[in-house]
Amino acid sequence: MSQEEKTYDPLDTTMTFVDRDDDLDPLFSEEDCVSLRAQMSCGHAVTPENLTQCCRSQLEQGNYTFRCQAIIEGVEQCNKPWSYQEVRRMADLSVEEMQEFEEKIALLAAAQYCEIQSCPQCKTSVERKDLSNLCVLCTVCKADREQNHQFCWQCMKPWKGPAPRSDRCDNDGCVNKDLELLRKCKDTVLAEVQGVGACPSIRACPTCGNLVEHDRTGCKNITCPRCQVEFCFVCLKLTRRCLKTSSYFIPCRDGVAPRQTSIPVWRRRRR
């Protein structure tokens, strides 16, 4: 074990220490661990090192709200939420780690609730409020340079052609790469789902349009890491609708949905 691994201060009376294994890493036995284990708000025991790695992994997967990954009775995850304030204290984040976490949280939150890119002319951050229109007007260029600068959100070139438009502008090479990926991706097999020979390996979430892949294990359903909505990877219905005519390991009566030719636009609620 590295000497740099984090450990709790046994004199810290703000924490509840427990005499059992780290629930985030059940294979890491108590005898192998020199760090004290503390109890999170969900009731599970953690070490600061494993808690840090667990939350960092969630950030890397695009999740900025932290949830307990402990397995209950070997079947399902706890999945109860942890506040950043709790994680910051219980993971004993250093100043550098706090900066890393908070920057990633801010970027992920901004990406979830708004579409932001840099204007190709003035380099100022611009928000696209109408997600069904690729033609965007930079208000900074209009105010500071007294000129309208409309550019294509997809190819980032000055806008050409009629607007509004959701598929492309008239510039050569303006292609929706996500649609191309949906069109050209290979098929995959969900070995544990009966009656499904193959389906596209990449799907666009029917709620927010985020591209996702199935890990090919377990049931046919998947939870989108961006909008947190669960849907069937096979028929593309929301899970609650799909299960009205099927179960987790057989397809619904509509079978395998064909390759998607459009990407759903997320109608997000503003906070």
VENRA-V150435 format. One record per run of one state. SS is the DSSP state (hx for helix, st for strand, lp for the rest). FROM is the first residue (numbers start at 1). LEN is the number of residues. If there is no record, write none. Layout:
# VENRA-V150435
ss=SS from=FROM len=LEN
ss=SS from=FROM len=LEN
This chain:
# VENRA-V150435
ss=lp from=1 len=16
ss=st from=17 len=2
ss=lp from=19 len=11
ss=hx from=30 len=3
ss=lp from=33 len=4
ss=st from=37 len=3
ss=lp from=40 len=5
ss=st from=45 len=2
ss=lp from=47 len=1
ss=hx from=48 len=13
ss=lp from=61 len=5
ss=st from=66 len=2
ss=lp from=68 len=3
ss=st from=71 len=2
ss=lp from=73 len=3
ss=st from=76 len=2
ss=lp from=78 len=3
ss=st from=81 len=2
ss=lp from=83 len=1
ss=hx from=84 len=7
ss=lp from=91 len=4
ss=hx from=95 len=19
ss=lp from=114 len=1
ss=st from=115 len=4
ss=lp from=119 len=6
ss=st from=125 len=4
ss=lp from=129 len=6
ss=st from=135 len=3
ss=lp from=138 len=1
ss=hx from=139 len=6
ss=lp from=145 len=5
ss=st from=150 len=3
ss=lp from=153 len=5
ss=st from=158 len=1
ss=lp from=159 len=18
ss=hx from=177 len=8
ss=lp from=185 len=2
ss=st from=187 len=2
ss=lp from=189 len=5
ss=st from=194 len=1
ss=lp from=195 len=4
ss=st from=199 len=2
ss=lp from=201 len=1
ss=st from=202 len=3
ss=lp from=205 len=6
ss=st from=211 len=3
ss=lp from=214 len=7
ss=st from=221 len=3
ss=lp from=224 len=6
ss=st from=230 len=3
ss=lp from=233 len=5
ss=st from=238 len=1
ss=hx from=239 len=4
ss=lp from=243 len=4
ss=st from=247 len=1
ss=lp from=248 len=2
ss=st from=250 len=1
ss=lp from=251 len=21
